[in-house]
Amino acid sequence: MTFPDFFDQASVIRVRDPLAQLLGSATDGIIDYRYVDAVRLAGHSCPTVAGAFLTARAALKALYPDTLPERGAIRVHMPSAEIEGTTGVVAQVLTLITGAAAQGGFKGIGQRFARNGLLTFAPEHVEHNAGIRFERLDTGSAVLVHVDAHGIPADASQRERMQAVIQQRETPEQQAEFARLWQERVRRILLQHADDPALLSILELPPTQ
């Protein structure tokens, strides 16, 4: 399987997962998540998947400035319902990296390592545009992260190709150029704007404990 070269140039998110360490899944519980892991999960690469990956990266850097983030010890709250827009796609990527899962997630071993219930969603048709909330379970430290990729627009010529795609009448040439320009926008998001406050805004919240 061949992926675009820039996938390997994107930042790596390193976490420590004590459950993975306990079960011998990863030496010392250290796991590196790369953008291609999010692509494999979602089945495609797009600005939403890239934004979710960078959202997780930004939140973990803010919550764990001096140590490795602990996967499975983070609560995540989405500002809209799972079925609305791209919320579900974003949430899946965040689950991959943080371990936070909805009620169907891993229920733990005894009193430890439960991840179910750590991912929650706002009620349907309620969106506060306040960003995604991440909270450390051990300290109560929390941040809100909001991503807005409108400042990194697609090539203007994509509009016509998108219409052709929607109407299922794209030519092979249109499809190839559509794909190239689509991934070019993703590349710019991942490589040129990973730390751009215009793309990602982070608000530190008072600890809950």
WOJO-V541610 format. One record per backbone hydrogen bond with DSSP energy under -1.0 kcal/mol. CO is the residue of the C=O (numbers start at 0). NH is the residue of the N-H. If there is no record, write none. Layout:
CO_NH, CO_NH
This chain:
3_6, 4_7, 5_8, 12_32, 14_30, 15_70, 16_20, 17_21, 18_22, 19_24, 19_25, 20_23, 25_28, 26_29, 28_16, 30_14, 32_12, 33_36, 33_37, 34_38, 35_39, 36_40, 37_41, 38_42, 45_49, 46_50, 47_51, 48_52, 49_53, 50_54, 51_55, 52_56, 53_57, 54_58, 55_59, 56_60, 57_61, 58_62, 59_63, 68_15, 69_72, 72_136, 74_134, 75_119, 76_132, 80_83, 83_86, 85_89, 86_90, 87_91, 88_92, 89_93, 90_94, 91_95, 92_96, 93_97, 94_98, 97_71, 100_117, 100_118, 101_104, 105_114, 105_115, 108_111, 111_108, 114_100, 114_117, 117_75, 119_77, 122_125, 131_144, 132_76, 133_142, 134_74, 135_139, 139_207, 140_135, 141_204, 142_133, 143_202, 144_131, 145_200, 148_151, 154_157, 155_158, 157_161, 158_162, 159_163, 160_164, 161_165, 162_166, 163_168, 164_167, 170_174, 171_175, 172_176, 173_177, 174_178, 175_179, 176_180, 177_181, 178_182, 179_183, 180_184, 181_185, 182_186, 183_187, 184_188, 185_189, 186_190, 187_191, 187_192, 192_195, 195_198, 195_199, 198_147, 200_145, 202_143
